């Protein structure tokens, strides 16, 4: 009996009381108990939000998903744009469809990739640095309290003046979450808090050369570089389409911020760019090569987009 309890706890991350209850309900059949726990334990908190900042005429969406039992951040996605259609995305969508809509908004004219990434990082840091008791409390906390915390976080991003924020919080059973994610309810999970729950996916990329551009040796963190995703893996090809870096004719350039650049030998540098919180790209480049680089302040990155011109004259 104790072996079954231990196995169930290891497989599902539940505690001993939950394991004993599930086994008793299922006639002490472990496989059935695993499925029962996936249906019964409502430990997945999904926070979907949209906001608009009137002073800058910017609109955004974000998605945060946490397992409050395992104290695990499962998803953190955000997009910021000058396109008001972003604000029209409904919050009553399931999290998977909402995430697809968010990725779609990144491809629209008017999106601001660097600031979108900045908001993702702020949200990620906020929830990863929250004490365990605060994360566990999310399952019972009123939506207004969560909204207040995120509103203050966004106000800091915009340098004051909290944006208008609409938020929806859903509580899901583990099985509901995995049924959308495409994972088995019995998939092994850690019961410990993981600081880096989202695996880092590194794509193979190339920087777009430009004889009149900036020398690689002059590039620095924060520069926006023109990149092509040349990774041939299926997941890479899928993400390339999501990020707008693929057409029927093959890879097309997309702008991405430089996250790190370091020496890789006497004549080469290794450049890493960031596409989203969990996805980056690496390229080896000649130290004396010249590339298409845009060096502007983050807040002015899209100052020449047609969307900003349309709304600001």
N, C-alpha and C positions, 0 to 999 in steps of 0.2 A: 504494500500500500504506500509506504513512504517513498519507494522508488518511483511510483507513478506520480506522486505529488511533486517530487523533485524534477522529474522529466517535464511535467506540465509547466512548472514555474520557469524552467530553463527555456522551453520552446516559446512561451507566450509573454514572459516578463511579468506575469501576475504574481500576487503574493500568496502565502500559504493558505489563508482563509478562502480566497477566491478559487484556488486550485481544488481544495477539498469540496467546496460547494459544486463546482462544475463536474467533478468526478461523480459525486453522489447523484446529481441530476441525470447523468449519462450512463448510469450503471457501471461506473468505474472503467469505461472504455476510453482510453487516452485520446484516440483520434477524434471521437465524437466530442470529448471535452474540449479539445483545441478549437473545434468549430463553434462550440457553444460560447466559449470565452470571447471569440471574435465577434459574436453577435451581441453579447451582453455587456461587455466592458466599454462604456462610452468615455473614452479617454482622449479622443482626438478633437482638438479645438481648432476650428477653421475661422479665421478672421479675414473678411473681404471688405475692402473699402474703396471709396472714390472721393476725390477732393478737387476743389478749384480755388485758386489763389487770385483774387480779383486784381490786386495791384500789378501782378506780372502777366495776367491773362494766361495762366498755365493751368492745366488739368492733369489729373493723375489717377492711377489705379494701383492698388497693392494687394497682395495675398500673403498671409502668414498662416502656417499650419504647424501645430505643436502636438506632440504626444505628452500630455501632462503627467502620465503615469511613469514613463521612462525619462521624463525631463529632457526631451529631445526636440530640437527644431528640425522639422521635416521639409518645409518649404519657406522661401522668402523671395517674393518676386515684386517688382515695381516698374512702372513706366510713368514718365512725365512728358507732357506734350503741349504744344500750342493749339492743337486740334480739339475743338470743343466736343467732337463726336466721342472722344474718350469718356467724357463724363456721362454719356448716355448709356453706357454698358450697365445692364441691370445686375443688382447684387443678389437676386434670388436664383441665379444660376448655380448648378452644382460646382464644386471647387474645380473639377477638371475642365469643364467648359469655360469657367471664368478664367482659368489660367491660359487656355487657348486664346480667348478674347484678348487678354493682356498681351500675350506674345504678338498677336495680330496688330495691336495698336502700336507696337514698336516699329512696325514696317510702314506706318502711315507717314506722309509728309507732315512735318511739324514736331516729330518726336525728338527728345533731347537725350541721347544715349548716356552722356557722362553724368548728367544730373539724375537720370533714372538709376544708374549704378550707385550714385552717392546716397540716394534714399534707401536703396536695398541694403547698403552697408550700415546705415543708421538703424534701420529696423532690425537687422541681424544682430548688431551689437546690443541693442536694447533688450532683446529677448534672451540672448545668450548670457548676458550679464545679470539678468534678473535672478534673485535668489530662488531656490527650489520652492519655498512656501508661496511666493508670488505666482509662479507658474501653475502650481497645483490649485491656487485660488481662482485661476481663470475659468475653471469649469463651473464655478458658482457665481463669479463676479458679474454684476449687471453690465450691460453693454455700454452704458453711459460712462462708467469708470474706465473701461478700456479706451473708449473714444477720447476721453480727457487726456490720457497718457500719450496716445498717438498724436493728438492735436498739438500738444506741447513739443513733441519731437519734430513735427513738420514745421512748426513755427520757428524752431531753431535753424532748420534747413533754409528757410526763406529769409532769415535774418530779422524776424519779428513779424507780427501780424499773422495770426493763425488762419489757415485756409478754412473754407467751409468744408466740413467733413461729414460724409454719410458712411455708416459702418454697419455690417451685419456679422454676427457671431453665430456659428453653427456648432453643435456638439454631435460628433459621429461616433458610432461604434467602430472598433478596429476593422471588422469585416466590411463595413460600408466603405471605409476609406480605401482598403485594398481592392475592393471590387471595381472601383473606378481607376485605381492606379495600375491594375493588372497584375497584382501580386497575390500569391497564395495566402489565405488567412493564417496558415500555420507556418509561414516563413519565420526563420529564426531572427530574433531581435535581441539587442542588449538591454538589460534592465538598468544599466548605468547611464548616467548623463554623459553624452558624447559632445565634446567641444566642437568637433568638426563633423557634424552629422551628414552634411551634403558632400558627397565625394567630389573631389576636384577632377574635372574632365579637361584634359589638355589636348587641344587640337593642333594639327600641323598647319602652319600658315606661311604665307609669303608677304613681305611688304612691297608695295608698288614703287618701283624705281622711278626717279625723276632727275634728269641731269641738272636741272635748275633748282632742285629741292635742297633740303637740309642734309648736311653730312650726318652719318650715323653717330659719329663721335660727339656731335653737338646735341643729340636727342636727350630728353630727360623725362622723368616720370611726370605724367599729366598731359604730355603732348598727345594730340589726336593724330593717329597715323592711318593711312589708307592700306587696308589689308585684303588679302584673298585667302579663303579657307580652301586648302588644297588636299586636306585629309580625305582619303578614299573610304574610310569606314562608314558603315550605314548610318550610325548615330551622328557622325560628323556631317554627312550629307543632309540629314534631316535638319540639324541645327543650322546649317548654312542657309537652308530655305527659310527657316523661322526668322533668322537675323537679317534676311534680305540679301544674302551674299551668293545667291545662285540663280541662274537663268537657264533657259533651254540651251544656251550656247556654252554653258559652263560657269565657273566662278566669276563673280563681279565684285569690284572693290566695295568695301564698307569701312566706315570710320570706326575706330575703337581707341580707347585711351591706353597709353603705355602705363603698365603697372610696375614694371621693373626692367632694368637694363644693366647687364654686367658683362665683364670680359670673358671671352671663351677661347682665348689664345691671343697671340700677338697681333693677328690680322683680323680677328672676328669678334663680334659681340653677340650675346644672346638677348633678344628682346622678348618680353612677355606682355601681351595685351589682354585686357579683360572685356569679355562679351557680356557676362552676367555674373551673379554671385557664385554660381557653381561651374562656370565655363570660361576658360581662358585659352590663349593661343601662344605658341612659341615659334620663333623664327631665328635662325642663324643668319647674320648679315655681315658683310664686309665692313670693317671699321671706317674705311674711306668711301664707302658707297653713299649715294645720295637718294633720298626718298621723299615721297609726298608726305609732308608733316604740317599740321596746323597747330600753331602755338597761340592759344588765346585763353583768357580767363574762363573758367567753367561757366560762370553765369552769363557770359556773352557768347557762348559757343554757337548758338543758333541765331545770332543777331542778324544774319543776312538771309535767313530762310524766308520764302515767300509768305509763310504763315504769319510771321512776326510783322512783315511789311503790311500785310492785309489788315491786321488788327490795329497797328500803331501808326499807319500812314507813312 
